[in-house]
Amino acid sequence: MKKILIVDDELEMLESLEKILSHKNEFNITACSSSKEAINKIEKESFDLIITDLKLGDLTGIDILKTAKKFHPNTLVIILSGYGTIESSVEAVKNGAFDFIEKPFSSGKLFETIERAFCSIESMELNKDNSVHDDTPFEGIIYRSESMQKVIEMIKKVSKGKINVMLFGESGTGKELVARAIHKLSHGEGHPFVPVNCGALPESLFESELFGYEKGAFTGALKTKPGLMEFANDGTFFFDEIGDLSLSLQVKLLRILEERKIRRIGGQKEIDIDVRIIAATNKNLENAVSQGLFREDLYYRLNACTIELPPLRERRDDIIPIINHFLNKISQKDGITSKVLTSEAAETLKNYTWPGNIRELQNVIQKIYYLCQSQVITIDDLPLPVNKNDAFFDKLTMDQNYKDAKNNVLEKFDVAYLTYHLKKNNGNISKTAQECGIDRRSIHRMLAKYEIVFKD
């Protein structure tokens, strides 16, 4: 059970936070109503997460943060404030805060930030493991979703033999990473892994690159050159985008799979090869077979075992850990402090459909990282079309029945509308009620219903 310390010198706020967090039986909560009491607790006890208000009488949330980092460097700290400014949020992040949340905010937003914080711990631990154990077979595959856990289990199963494997998945889903993981689990280090993109190599060069050639086999063949298949001997050959292979080359590949022999261009000698074949495609090969675009016999030869890679939009639980992985990777490479996302930015990134999958996500994170001047990445730093995405109508909403989907959208609207106007009016309920045309009693009911925190 995760240990959380909450700190606020206003008892009403403290009780409200404690009540909200108590709804989930996942946390062991300690509440402190003064900065002095909190610092004494931190000096004697470690916590997984500290949630503290920025203004605490004589001291501030920054002082709590500094104390926590001094005694327990791995403790995550979230700072809350109704007086948020870019300067205070940057100062908090520079001192090691995980996130800075401006009031008012809903309980949903708070839980999302807490979940993201704990996800970042898992991601950092995984990154640390990868940096220490370079031989890990799943290096670069960041996952926690159920769909990817099934993929990992399939990788482990097919790695026990030398069976041919076909990987299906949209472009950018990480098919080569999976192929490398299968190779590492099957062979370990010291055995070759040779990838080739069937769509990137011209057909005129494909045969000479794949099989090699003898000296004098054609104009320009000044010396004998072994092919990629020979280099892959006793290892793995990865055919990426196998669906782009021409029919004439499909015939030659089929012969290799059947005979396990190759012959260099211009050569007479057949060369035995012991190669495991992994192929990948983003196309529907069954349709290609029925249309005469892909050989049926080759399809069944390659399709001894299949692994389906889910698109990123179907593994939303993995998006934030993957983002944290990319952010940490960039910061380690450049030797600078890693940047963090605000809750709104994280939610927007999580709800975007990512048609380009992980490849698109990586490019977006790199762009954001270098263009954002602050240590805190806000929703305004997100590029189009990511920032244009409407989170109200995400896949999760559309997959619900009509009544539940409608209630879900209305709830999101109520929370967004109310928090916007409360923030605009500095938490003044009377002014907010007048501006919105809602009576004070209705606003109080909505605040209680959605557990919106707005006081200081």
C-alpha positions as a Markdown table, in Angstrom:
| # | Residue | x | y | z |
|---|---|---|---|---|
| 1 | Met | 0.0 | 0.0 | 0.0 |
| 2 | Lys | 1.4 | 3.4 | -1.0 |
| 3 | Lys | 2.1 | 5.9 | 1.8 |
| 4 | Ile | 0.9 | 9.4 | 1.2 |
| 5 | Leu | 1.5 | 12.5 | 3.4 |
| 6 | Ile | -0.9 | 15.4 | 2.9 |
| 7 | Val | 0.0 | 18.9 | 4.3 |
| 8 | Asp | -2.3 | 21.9 | 4.6 |
| 9 | Asp | -2.6 | 24.5 | 7.4 |
| 10 | Glu | -6.4 | 24.9 | 6.7 |
| 11 | Leu | -8.2 | 22.1 | 8.4 |
| 12 | Glu | -11.2 | 22.2 | 6.0 |
| 13 | Met | -8.9 | 21.7 | 3.1 |
| 14 | Leu | -6.9 | 19.0 | 4.9 |
| 15 | Glu | -10.1 | 17.1 | 5.7 |
| 16 | Ser | -11.3 | 17.5 | 2.2 |
| 17 | Leu | -8.1 | 16.0 | 0.7 |
| 18 | Glu | -8.1 | 13.2 | 3.2 |
| 19 | Lys | -11.7 | 12.3 | 2.4 |
| 20 | Ile | -11.0 | 12.3 | -1.3 |
| 21 | Leu | -8.0 | 10.1 | -1.0 |
| 22 | Ser | -9.7 | 7.7 | 1.4 |
| 23 | His | -12.2 | 6.8 | -1.3 |
| 24 | Lys | -9.6 | 4.4 | -2.7 |
| 25 | Asn | -8.3 | 1.8 | -0.4 |
| 26 | Glu | -4.9 | 1.9 | -2.1 |
| 27 | Phe | -3.3 | 4.5 | 0.1 |
| 28 | Asn | -2.0 | 4.7 | 3.7 |
| 29 | Ile | -2.7 | 8.4 | 4.4 |
| 30 | Thr | -1.0 | 10.6 | 7.0 |
| 31 | Ala | -2.4 | 14.2 | 7.4 |
| 32 | Cys | -0.5 | 17.2 | 8.9 |
| 33 | Ser | -2.0 | 20.6 | 9.6 |
| 34 | Ser | 1.3 | 22.4 | 10.1 |
| 35 | Ser | 4.6 | 22.6 | 8.2 |
| 36 | Lys | 6.5 | 21.9 | 11.5 |
| 37 | Glu | 4.6 | 18.7 | 12.1 |
| 38 | Ala | 5.1 | 17.6 | 8.5 |
| 39 | Ile | 8.8 | 18.2 | 8.6 |
| 40 | Asn | 9.1 | 16.2 | 11.8 |
| 41 | Lys | 7.2 | 13.3 | 10.1 |
| 42 | Ile | 9.4 | 13.5 | 7.0 |
| 43 | Glu | 12.6 | 13.4 | 9.1 |
| 44 | Lys | 11.5 | 10.2 | 10.9 |
| 45 | Glu | 9.5 | 8.4 | 8.2 |
| 46 | Ser | 9.6 | 7.9 | 4.5 |
| 47 | Phe | 6.6 | 8.4 | 2.2 |
| 48 | Asp | 6.0 | 7.4 | -1.4 |
| 49 | Leu | 4.2 | 10.7 | -2.2 |
| 50 | Ile | 3.7 | 14.0 | -0.5 |
| 51 | Ile | 0.9 | 16.4 | -1.4 |
| 52 | Thr | 1.4 | 19.8 | 0.1 |
| 53 | Asp | -0.2 | 23.3 | -0.2 |
| 54 | Leu | 2.2 | 26.0 | -1.4 |
| 55 | Lys | 1.3 | 28.5 | 1.4 |
| 56 | Leu | 1.8 | 27.1 | 4.9 |
| 57 | Gly | 2.1 | 30.1 | 7.2 |
| 58 | Asp | 5.7 | 30.6 | 8.1 |
| 59 | Leu | 7.0 | 28.0 | 5.6 |
| 60 | Thr | 6.0 | 27.0 | 2.1 |
| 61 | Gly | 5.4 | 23.9 | 0.2 |
| 62 | Ile | 8.9 | 24.4 | -1.3 |
| 63 | Asp | 10.4 | 24.1 | 2.2 |
| 64 | Ile | 8.5 | 20.8 | 2.6 |
| 65 | Leu | 9.8 | 19.7 | -0.9 |
| 66 | Lys | 13.4 | 20.5 | 0.0 |
| 67 | Thr | 13.2 | 18.6 | 3.3 |
| 68 | Ala | 11.7 | 15.6 | 1.6 |
| 69 | Lys | 14.4 | 15.6 | -1.1 |
| 70 | Lys | 17.1 | 15.9 | 1.6 |
| 71 | Phe | 16.0 | 12.9 | 3.7 |
| 72 | His | 14.3 | 10.8 | 1.0 |
| 73 | Pro | 15.4 | 11.7 | -2.6 |
| 74 | Asn | 13.0 | 9.2 | -4.2 |
| 75 | Thr | 9.9 | 10.6 | -2.6 |
| 76 | Leu | 7.6 | 12.3 | -5.1 |
| 77 | Val | 6.0 | 15.7 | -4.2 |
| 78 | Ile | 2.9 | 17.4 | -5.7 |
| 79 | Ile | 2.4 | 21.0 | -4.8 |
| 80 | Leu | -1.1 | 22.6 | -4.7 |
| 81 | Ser | -1.8 | 26.3 | -4.9 |
| 82 | Gly | -4.6 | 28.7 | -5.7 |
| 83 | Tyr | -1.9 | 31.4 | -6.5 |
| 84 | Gly | -0.1 | 29.5 | -9.2 |
| 85 | Thr | 2.3 | 31.3 | -11.4 |
| 86 | Ile | 4.8 | 30.1 | -14.0 |
| 87 | Glu | 7.6 | 31.3 | -11.6 |
| 88 | Ser | 6.4 | 29.3 | -8.7 |
| 89 | Ser | 5.7 | 26.2 | -10.8 |
| 90 | Val | 9.2 | 26.4 | -12.3 |
| 91 | Glu | 10.8 | 26.9 | -8.9 |
| 92 | Ala | 8.9 | 23.8 | -7.6 |
| 93 | Val | 10.1 | 21.7 | -10.5 |
| 94 | Lys | 13.7 | 22.9 | -10.3 |
| 95 | Asn | 13.6 | 21.8 | -6.6 |
| 96 | Gly | 12.4 | 18.3 | -7.6 |
| 97 | Ala | 8.6 | 18.6 | -7.5 |
| 98 | Phe | 6.7 | 16.0 | -9.6 |
| 99 | Asp | 3.9 | 18.4 | -10.5 |
| 100 | Phe | 2.3 | 21.7 | -9.6 |
| 101 | Ile | -1.6 | 21.7 | -9.5 |
| 102 | Glu | -3.5 | 25.0 | -9.5 |
| 103 | Lys | -6.8 | 25.2 | -7.6 |
| 104 | Pro | -9.6 | 24.6 | -8.3 |
| 105 | Phe | -9.2 | 21.0 | -9.3 |
| 106 | Ser | -11.4 | 17.9 | -9.3 |
| 107 | Ser | -10.8 | 14.7 | -7.5 |
| 108 | Gly | -10.4 | 13.0 | -10.9 |
| 109 | Lys | -7.6 | 15.4 | -11.8 |
| 110 | Leu | -5.9 | 14.7 | -8.5 |
| 111 | Phe | -6.1 | 10.9 | -8.9 |
| 112 | Glu | -4.9 | 11.2 | -12.4 |
| 113 | Thr | -1.8 | 13.1 | -11.2 |
| 114 | Ile | -1.2 | 10.6 | -8.4 |
| 115 | Glu | -1.4 | 7.7 | -10.9 |
| 116 | Arg | 1.0 | 9.5 | -13.3 |
| 117 | Ala | 3.4 | 10.0 | -10.4 |
| 118 | Phe | 3.4 | 6.3 | -9.4 |
| 119 | Cys | 3.7 | 5.4 | -13.1 |
| 120 | Ser | 6.8 | 7.6 | -13.4 |
| 121 | Ile | 8.4 | 5.6 | -10.5 |
| 122 | Glu | 7.8 | 2.4 | -12.4 |
| 123 | Ser | 9.1 | 3.9 | -15.6 |
| 124 | Met | 12.3 | 5.2 | -13.9 |
| 125 | Glu | 12.9 | 1.9 | -12.3 |
| 126 | Leu | 12.5 | 0.2 | -15.6 |
| 127 | Asn | 14.9 | 2.7 | -17.3 |
| 128 | Lys | 17.4 | 2.1 | -14.5 |
| 129 | Asp | 17.2 | -1.7 | -15.0 |
| 130 | Asn | 17.7 | -1.2 | -18.7 |
| 131 | Ser | 20.8 | 1.0 | -18.2 |
| 132 | Val | 22.3 | -1.5 | -15.8 |
| 133 | His | 21.3 | -4.7 | -17.6 |
| 134 | Asp | 22.0 | -4.1 | -21.3 |
| 135 | Asp | 21.2 | -7.7 | -22.1 |
| 136 | Thr | 17.5 | -7.4 | -21.1 |
| 137 | Pro | 15.4 | -8.8 | -24.0 |
| 138 | Phe | 12.6 | -6.2 | -23.5 |
| 139 | Glu | 14.8 | -3.1 | -23.7 |
| 140 | Gly | 12.8 | -0.2 | -25.1 |
| 141 | Ile | 9.4 | -2.0 | -24.7 |
| 142 | Ile | 7.6 | 0.0 | -22.0 |
| 143 | Tyr | 4.3 | -1.6 | -21.0 |
| 144 | Arg | 1.8 | -2.1 | -18.1 |
| 145 | Ser | -1.4 | -2.6 | -20.1 |
| 146 | Glu | -3.0 | -6.0 | -20.3 |
| 147 | Ser | -2.8 | -6.1 | -24.1 |
| 148 | Met | 1.0 | -5.7 | -24.0 |
| 149 | Gln | 1.4 | -8.2 | -21.2 |
| 150 | Lys | -0.2 | -10.7 | -23.5 |
| 151 | Val | 2.3 | -9.8 | -26.2 |
| 152 | Ile | 5.2 | -10.3 | -23.8 |
| 153 | Glu | 3.9 | -13.7 | -22.9 |
| 154 | Met | 3.7 | -14.6 | -26.6 |
| 155 | Ile | 7.3 | -13.4 | -27.1 |
| 156 | Lys | 8.4 | -15.7 | -24.3 |
| 157 | Lys | 6.6 | -18.7 | -25.8 |
| 158 | Val | 7.8 | -18.4 | -29.4 |
| 159 | Ser | 11.4 | -17.8 | -28.2 |
| 160 | Lys | 11.7 | -21.4 | -26.9 |
| 161 | Gly | 12.2 | -22.7 | -30.5 |
| 162 | Lys | 13.2 | -21.5 | -33.9 |
| 163 | Ile | 9.7 | -21.3 | -35.4 |
| 164 | Asn | 9.0 | -18.6 | -38.0 |
| 165 | Val | 7.1 | -15.7 | -36.5 |
| 166 | Met | 4.8 | -13.1 | -38.2 |
| 167 | Leu | 4.2 | -9.8 | -36.5 |
| 168 | Phe | 1.1 | -7.9 | -37.4 |
| 169 | Gly | 0.6 | -4.3 | -36.4 |
| 170 | Glu | 0.1 | -0.7 | -37.6 |
| 171 | Ser | 3.1 | 1.4 | -38.5 |
| 172 | Gly | 5.0 | 2.6 | -35.5 |
| 173 | Thr | 3.7 | 0.0 | -33.0 |
| 174 | Gly | 7.2 | -1.3 | -32.3 |
| 175 | Lys | 7.4 | -4.5 | -34.4 |
| 176 | Glu | 11.2 | -4.4 | -34.7 |
| 177 | Leu | 11.6 | -4.0 | -30.9 |
| 178 | Val | 9.5 | -7.2 | -30.5 |
| 179 | Ala | 11.6 | -9.0 | -33.2 |
| 180 | Arg | 14.8 | -8.0 | -31.3 |
| 181 | Ala | 13.3 | -9.2 | -28.0 |
| 182 | Ile | 12.4 | -12.6 | -29.6 |
| 183 | His | 16.0 | -12.8 | -31.0 |
| 184 | Lys | 17.6 | -12.0 | -27.7 |
| 185 | Leu | 15.5 | -14.5 | -25.8 |
| 186 | Ser | 16.2 | -17.2 | -28.4 |
| 187 | His | 19.9 | -16.7 | -29.0 |
| 188 | Gly | 21.3 | -14.3 | -26.4 |
| 189 | Glu | 24.2 | -12.1 | -27.2 |
| 190 | Gly | 26.8 | -13.0 | -29.9 |
| 191 | His | 24.3 | -14.1 | -32.6 |
| 192 | Pro | 23.5 | -11.8 | -35.5 |
| 193 | Phe | 20.2 | -10.0 | -35.9 |
| 194 | Val | 19.9 | -8.7 | -39.5 |
| 195 | Pro | 16.9 | -6.4 | -40.3 |
| 196 | Val | 15.9 | -5.4 | -43.8 |
| 197 | Asn | 13.0 | -3.1 | -44.9 |
| 198 | Cys | 11.3 | -4.8 | -47.9 |
| 199 | Gly | 9.7 | -1.5 | -49.0 |
| 200 | Ala | 12.8 | 0.7 | -48.7 |
| 201 | Leu | 15.2 | -1.4 | -50.8 |
| 202 | Pro | 14.8 | -1.3 | -54.7 |
| 203 | Glu | 14.0 | -4.6 | -56.3 |
| 204 | Ser | 17.0 | -4.3 | -58.6 |
| 205 | Leu | 19.3 | -4.3 | -55.5 |
| 206 | Phe | 17.3 | -6.6 | -53.2 |
| 207 | Glu | 18.6 | -9.9 | -54.6 |
| 208 | Ser | 22.2 | -8.9 | -54.6 |
| 209 | Glu | 21.9 | -7.5 | -51.1 |
| 210 | Leu | 20.0 | -10.5 | -49.8 |
| 211 | Phe | 22.0 | -13.3 | -51.5 |
| 212 | Gly | 25.3 | -11.6 | -52.3 |
| 213 | Tyr | 27.3 | -12.0 | -55.5 |
| 214 | Glu | 30.5 | -13.5 | -56.9 |
| 215 | Lys | 33.2 | -11.4 | -58.5 |
| 216 | Gly | 32.4 | -10.6 | -62.1 |
| 217 | Ala | 28.7 | -11.6 | -61.7 |
| 218 | Phe | 27.7 | -8.3 | -63.3 |
| 219 | Thr | 29.2 | -4.9 | -64.2 |
| 220 | Gly | 30.6 | -3.4 | -61.1 |
| 221 | Ala | 31.0 | -6.6 | -59.2 |
| 222 | Leu | 34.7 | -6.1 | -58.7 |
| 223 | Lys | 34.9 | -8.6 | -55.7 |
| 224 | Thr | 32.9 | -11.3 | -54.0 |
| 225 | Lys | 30.4 | -10.0 | -51.5 |
| 226 | Pro | 28.4 | -12.2 | -49.1 |
| 227 | Gly | 24.7 | -11.4 | -48.8 |
| 228 | Leu | 22.7 | -10.4 | -45.7 |
| 229 | Met | 21.4 | -13.9 | -45.4 |
| 230 | Glu | 24.9 | -15.2 | -44.9 |
| 231 | Phe | 25.6 | -12.6 | -42.2 |
| 232 | Ala | 22.4 | -13.7 | -40.4 |
| 233 | Asn | 23.5 | -17.4 | -40.3 |
| 234 | Asp | 23.0 | -18.9 | -36.8 |
| 235 | Gly | 20.9 | -15.8 | -35.9 |
| 236 | Thr | 17.7 | -14.0 | -36.9 |
| 237 | Phe | 16.7 | -12.4 | -40.2 |
| 238 | Phe | 13.9 | -9.8 | -39.8 |
| 239 | Phe | 11.9 | -8.9 | -42.9 |
| 240 | Asp | 10.1 | -5.6 | -42.1 |
| 241 | Glu | 7.1 | -4.8 | -44.2 |
| 242 | Ile | 7.1 | -8.2 | -45.9 |
| 243 | Gly | 3.8 | -7.2 | -47.6 |
| 244 | Asp | 5.8 | -4.9 | -49.9 |
| 245 | Leu | 7.9 | -7.8 | -51.3 |
| 246 | Ser | 7.3 | -8.3 | -55.1 |
| 247 | Leu | 5.9 | -11.7 | -56.3 |
| 248 | Ser | 9.2 | -12.6 | -58.1 |
| 249 | Leu | 11.2 | -12.1 | -54.8 |
| 250 | Gln | 8.5 | -13.9 | -52.9 |
| 251 | Val | 9.3 | -17.0 | -55.0 |
| 252 | Lys | 13.0 | -16.8 | -54.1 |
| 253 | Leu | 12.3 | -16.3 | -50.4 |
| 254 | Leu | 10.0 | -19.3 | -50.4 |
| 255 | Arg | 12.7 | -21.4 | -51.9 |
| 256 | Ile | 15.1 | -20.3 | -49.1 |
| 257 | Leu | 12.6 | -21.2 | -46.4 |
| 258 | Glu | 12.0 | -24.7 | -48.0 |
| 259 | Glu | 15.6 | -25.6 | -48.7 |
| 260 | Arg | 17.5 | -23.6 | -46.2 |
| 261 | Lys | 20.1 | -22.9 | -48.9 |
| 262 | Ile | 21.1 | -19.8 | -50.9 |
| 263 | Arg | 23.3 | -19.2 | -54.0 |
| 264 | Arg | 25.1 | -16.0 | -54.6 |
| 265 | Ile | 24.4 | -14.2 | -57.9 |
| 266 | Gly | 26.9 | -15.6 | -60.4 |
| 267 | Gly | 27.8 | -18.5 | -58.1 |
| 268 | Gln | 27.4 | -22.2 | -58.6 |
| 269 | Lys | 27.8 | -23.3 | -55.0 |
| 270 | Glu | 24.9 | -23.6 | -52.6 |
| 271 | Ile | 25.5 | -22.3 | -49.1 |
| 272 | Asp | 23.7 | -23.8 | -46.2 |
| 273 | Ile | 22.1 | -21.3 | -43.8 |
| 274 | Asp | 20.5 | -21.8 | -40.3 |
| 275 | Val | 18.4 | -18.7 | -39.9 |
| 276 | Arg | 15.3 | -17.9 | -37.9 |
| 277 | Ile | 12.9 | -15.8 | -40.0 |
| 278 | Ile | 10.7 | -13.1 | -38.4 |
| 279 | Ala | 8.5 | -11.1 | -40.7 |
| 280 | Ala | 6.4 | -8.0 | -40.0 |
| 281 | Thr | 3.7 | -6.2 | -41.9 |
| 282 | Asn | 1.1 | -3.4 | -41.4 |
| 283 | Lys | -1.1 | -4.9 | -44.2 |
| 284 | Asn | -3.8 | -7.5 | -44.2 |
| 285 | Leu | -1.9 | -10.4 | -45.9 |
| 286 | Glu | -5.0 | -12.6 | -46.1 |
| 287 | Asn | -6.6 | -10.0 | -48.3 |
| 288 | Ala | -3.4 | -9.7 | -50.3 |
| 289 | Val | -3.4 | -13.5 | -50.8 |
| 290 | Ser | -7.0 | -13.5 | -52.0 |
| 291 | Gln | -6.2 | -10.6 | -54.4 |
| 292 | Gly | -3.2 | -12.4 | -55.8 |
| 293 | Leu | -0.7 | -9.9 | -54.4 |
| 294 | Phe | 1.0 | -12.3 | -51.9 |
| 295 | Arg | 1.8 | -16.0 | -52.4 |
| 296 | Glu | -0.4 | -18.3 | -50.3 |
| 297 | Asp | 2.3 | -20.8 | -49.8 |
| 298 | Leu | 4.8 | -18.2 | -48.6 |
| 299 | Tyr | 2.1 | -16.8 | -46.3 |
| 300 | Tyr | 1.6 | -20.1 | -44.5 |
| 301 | Arg | 5.4 | -20.7 | -44.3 |
| 302 | Leu | 5.9 | -17.3 | -42.6 |
| 303 | Asn | 2.7 | -17.5 | -40.5 |
| 304 | Ala | 3.7 | -20.5 | -38.4 |
| 305 | Cys | 3.1 | -18.3 | -35.3 |
| 306 | Thr | 1.5 | -14.8 | -35.2 |
| 307 | Ile | 1.8 | -11.9 | -32.7 |
| 308 | Glu | -0.7 | -9.0 | -33.0 |
| 309 | Leu | 0.7 | -5.7 | -31.7 |
| 310 | Pro | -2.1 | -3.4 | -30.5 |
| 311 | Pro | -2.1 | 0.2 | -31.6 |
| 312 | Leu | -1.3 | 2.9 | -29.0 |
| 313 | Arg | -4.9 | 4.0 | -28.8 |
| 314 | Glu | -5.8 | 0.6 | -27.5 |
| 315 | Arg | -3.1 | 0.6 | -24.7 |
| 316 | Arg | -3.7 | 4.0 | -23.1 |
| 317 | Asp | -2.4 | 2.8 | -19.8 |
| 318 | Asp | 1.1 | 2.6 | -21.4 |
| 319 | Ile | 1.1 | 6.2 | -22.8 |
| 320 | Ile | 2.2 | 8.1 | -19.7 |
| 321 | Pro | 4.9 | 5.5 | -18.8 |
| 322 | Ile | 6.2 | 5.7 | -22.4 |
| 323 | Ile | 6.2 | 9.5 | -22.3 |
| 324 | Asn | 8.2 | 9.4 | -19.0 |
| 325 | His | 10.6 | 7.0 | -20.6 |
| 326 | Phe | 11.2 | 9.3 | -23.5 |
| 327 | Leu | 11.5 | 12.4 | -21.3 |
| 328 | Asn | 14.0 | 10.7 | -19.0 |
| 329 | Lys | 15.9 | 9.3 | -22.0 |
| 330 | Ile | 16.3 | 12.8 | -23.5 |
| 331 | Ser | 17.3 | 14.4 | -20.1 |
| 332 | Gln | 19.9 | 11.7 | -19.5 |
| 333 | Lys | 21.3 | 12.1 | -23.0 |
| 334 | Asp | 21.6 | 15.9 | -22.6 |
| 335 | Gly | 22.6 | 15.8 | -19.0 |
| 336 | Ile | 19.8 | 18.1 | -17.8 |
| 337 | Thr | 16.9 | 17.9 | -15.4 |
| 338 | Ser | 13.9 | 16.0 | -16.9 |
| 339 | Lys | 10.8 | 18.0 | -17.6 |
| 340 | Val | 7.4 | 17.1 | -16.3 |
| 341 | Leu | 3.8 | 17.4 | -17.7 |
| 342 | Thr | 1.0 | 19.2 | -16.0 |
| 343 | Ser | -2.2 | 17.1 | -15.4 |
| 344 | Glu | -4.0 | 18.8 | -18.3 |
| 345 | Ala | -1.1 | 18.1 | -20.7 |
| 346 | Ala | -0.8 | 14.5 | -19.6 |
| 347 | Glu | -4.6 | 14.0 | -20.0 |
| 348 | Thr | -4.6 | 15.5 | -23.5 |
| 349 | Leu | -1.7 | 13.3 | -24.6 |
| 350 | Lys | -3.3 | 10.2 | -23.1 |
| 351 | Asn | -6.6 | 10.9 | -24.9 |
| 352 | Tyr | -5.1 | 11.6 | -28.3 |
| 353 | Thr | -5.6 | 8.8 | -30.9 |
| 354 | Trp | -2.0 | 8.6 | -32.0 |
| 355 | Pro | -2.5 | 7.4 | -35.6 |
| 356 | Gly | 1.3 | 7.1 | -36.0 |
| 357 | Asn | 1.5 | 5.2 | -32.7 |
| 358 | Ile | 4.8 | 5.1 | -30.7 |
| 359 | Arg | 6.8 | 6.6 | -33.5 |
| 360 | Glu | 4.5 | 9.6 | -33.6 |
| 361 | Leu | 4.5 | 9.9 | -29.8 |
| 362 | Gln | 8.3 | 9.9 | -29.7 |
| 363 | Asn | 8.6 | 12.6 | -32.3 |
| 364 | Val | 6.0 | 14.8 | -30.5 |
| 365 | Ile | 7.8 | 14.4 | -27.1 |
| 366 | Gln | 11.1 | 15.3 | -28.7 |
| 367 | Lys | 9.6 | 18.4 | -30.3 |
| 368 | Ile | 7.9 | 19.5 | -27.1 |
| 369 | Tyr | 11.0 | 18.9 | -25.0 |
| 370 | Tyr | 13.2 | 21.2 | -27.0 |
| 371 | Leu | 10.7 | 23.9 | -27.9 |
| 372 | Cys | 9.3 | 24.2 | -24.3 |
| 373 | Gln | 11.3 | 26.9 | -22.5 |
| 374 | Ser | 9.9 | 25.9 | -19.1 |
| 375 | Gln | 10.6 | 22.8 | -16.9 |
| 376 | Val | 6.8 | 22.3 | -16.8 |
| 377 | Ile | 5.1 | 21.2 | -20.0 |
| 378 | Thr | 1.6 | 22.6 | -20.1 |
| 379 | Ile | -1.3 | 22.0 | -22.5 |
| 380 | Asp | -0.3 | 25.1 | -24.4 |
| 381 | Asp | 3.1 | 23.6 | -25.3 |
| 382 | Leu | 1.4 | 20.7 | -27.1 |
| 383 | Pro | 1.5 | 20.9 | -30.9 |
| 384 | Leu | -1.4 | 20.5 | -33.3 |
| 385 | Pro | -3.2 | 18.1 | -33.9 |
| 386 | Val | -2.5 | 16.7 | -30.4 |
| 387 | Asn | -3.9 | 19.8 | -28.6 |
| 388 | Lys | -6.9 | 19.9 | -30.9 |
| 389 | Asn | -8.1 | 16.5 | -29.7 |
| 390 | Asp | -11.4 | 16.6 | -27.9 |
| 391 | Ala | -11.0 | 14.4 | -24.8 |
| 392 | Phe | -14.8 | 14.6 | -24.1 |
| 393 | Phe | -15.4 | 12.2 | -27.0 |
| 394 | Asp | -12.6 | 9.7 | -26.6 |
| 395 | Lys | -12.9 | 6.0 | -27.4 |
| 396 | Leu | -13.8 | 5.1 | -23.8 |
| 397 | Thr | -16.8 | 7.4 | -24.0 |
| 398 | Met | -18.0 | 6.2 | -27.4 |
| 399 | Asp | -17.8 | 2.6 | -26.3 |
| 400 | Gln | -20.3 | 3.1 | -23.5 |
| 401 | Asn | -24.1 | 2.8 | -23.8 |
| 402 | Tyr | -25.9 | 6.0 | -24.6 |
| 403 | Lys | -27.0 | 7.0 | -21.1 |
| 404 | Asp | -23.6 | 6.3 | -19.5 |
| 405 | Ala | -21.7 | 8.1 | -22.3 |
| 406 | Lys | -24.0 | 11.1 | -22.1 |
| 407 | Asn | -23.6 | 11.3 | -18.3 |
| 408 | Asn | -19.8 | 11.0 | -18.7 |
| 409 | Val | -19.7 | 13.9 | -21.1 |
| 410 | Leu | -22.0 | 16.1 | -19.0 |
| 411 | Glu | -19.9 | 15.4 | -15.9 |
| 412 | Lys | -16.7 | 16.3 | -17.7 |
| 413 | Phe | -18.4 | 19.5 | -18.9 |
| 414 | Asp | -19.6 | 20.4 | -15.4 |
| 415 | Val | -16.1 | 19.9 | -13.9 |
| 416 | Ala | -14.3 | 21.9 | -16.7 |
| 417 | Tyr | -16.9 | 24.7 | -16.7 |
| 418 | Leu | -17.0 | 25.1 | -12.9 |
| 419 | Thr | -13.3 | 24.9 | -12.4 |
| 420 | Tyr | -12.7 | 27.5 | -15.2 |
| 421 | His | -15.0 | 30.1 | -13.6 |
| 422 | Leu | -13.9 | 29.4 | -10.0 |
| 423 | Lys | -10.3 | 29.9 | -11.1 |
| 424 | Lys | -11.3 | 33.1 | -13.0 |
| 425 | Asn | -13.0 | 34.5 | -9.9 |
| 426 | Asn | -10.4 | 33.4 | -7.4 |
| 427 | Gly | -12.7 | 30.9 | -5.8 |
| 428 | Asn | -15.5 | 33.5 | -5.1 |
| 429 | Ile | -18.7 | 31.5 | -5.2 |
| 430 | Ser | -21.1 | 34.4 | -5.2 |
| 431 | Lys | -19.3 | 36.0 | -8.2 |
| 432 | Thr | -19.1 | 32.7 | -10.0 |
| 433 | Ala | -22.8 | 32.1 | -9.4 |
| 434 | Gln | -23.7 | 35.5 | -10.8 |
| 435 | Glu | -21.4 | 35.2 | -13.8 |
| 436 | Cys | -22.7 | 31.7 | -14.7 |
| 437 | Gly | -26.3 | 32.2 | -14.0 |
| 438 | Ile | -26.4 | 29.4 | -11.4 |
| 439 | Asp | -27.5 | 29.8 | -7.8 |
| 440 | Arg | -25.0 | 29.4 | -4.9 |
| 441 | Arg | -26.8 | 26.2 | -3.7 |
| 442 | Ser | -26.3 | 24.5 | -7.0 |
| 443 | Ile | -22.7 | 25.4 | -7.1 |
| 444 | His | -22.2 | 24.0 | -3.6 |
| 445 | Arg | -23.9 | 20.8 | -4.7 |
| 446 | Met | -21.7 | 20.4 | -7.7 |
| 447 | Leu | -18.6 | 21.1 | -5.7 |
| 448 | Ala | -19.6 | 18.3 | -3.3 |
| 449 | Lys | -20.7 | 15.9 | -6.1 |
| 450 | Tyr | -17.5 | 16.2 | -8.1 |
| 451 | Glu | -15.2 | 16.8 | -5.1 |
| 452 | Ile | -13.7 | 20.0 | -6.5 |
| 453 | Val | -11.0 | 21.6 | -4.3 |
| 454 | Phe | -10.8 | 25.3 | -4.6 |
| 455 | Lys | -10.2 | 27.0 | -1.2 |
| 456 | Asp | -6.8 | 28.1 | 0.1 |
